[in-house]
Amino acid sequence: MFERFSEKAIKSIVLAQQEARRYCHNSVGTEHILLGVLGEGSGIAAQVLRPRVQISDVREKVEALMGRGLSAPSIELPFTPRARAALQMADAERERLGHTALDTGHILWALLPADPLDINAGSVAARALEDLGLDCAQLREKALELLQNPEVVDEQPKEIQDAQTLAIPPVLTDTRFACPHCCELIRIGASVCRYCRRSPSDHYRRCHACAEWIQDKATICRFCKTPESQPPGT
């Protein structure tokens, strides 16, 4: 997928990885991607966001929502399932619009919910912006408006070899996921992580709404805020 990213989009993903490390987080989530497209500075996402919000305010809000880890991870950071889904949605929107390159505007559009029932309504990125008084639906419409301007979107994708040199974090595939203990990518169905030798389900389980890893004792998902006391169908 990254072979279709514009230079600005690639830069925003690299910045997102840096933002995740800034907070000592073990994966790249929607909140880090939001900070990445905002921090990139000149793409469509930045054009939409910068007149309305300061990156320092978003950083403070992300920290208030997610906190900080104890130490910076030394491993490559995978995307969370929600962040991965947003990037896939951005690529689908790029294709629908007939664009050659995937821009930061496509990414911003995919990060934001169209309405309160949208799948992205509970993402950390959306919650951060809403807590800062912004209307995500209006931001989404503005991003789409700029994306539909052919004079704005004429950038060509970077070559994939250039993307690889920028240390883009790995995308989780349908056959791998990040171990909740060490964040290394392991095969779906593995009973023990080959790296840390712990069971992925040891003290952790998947949220039934957003599929993020949460602690067994959690009564509400810290990512999508869905109550977890009762699994679906019970």
ABEGO torsion letter per residue (X at the ends): XAAABBAAAAAAAAAAAAAAAAAGBABBBAAAAAAAAAAAGABAAAAAAAAABBAAAAAAAAAAAAEBBABBBABBBBBBAAAAAAAAAAAAAAAAAGBABBBAAAAAAAABBABAABAAAABAAAAAAAAAGBBAAAAAAAAAAAAABAAABABBBBBAAAAAAAGBBBBBBAABBBBAAAGBBBBBGBABBAAAGBBAABGBBBBAAAGBBBBAABABBAAAGBBAABBBGX
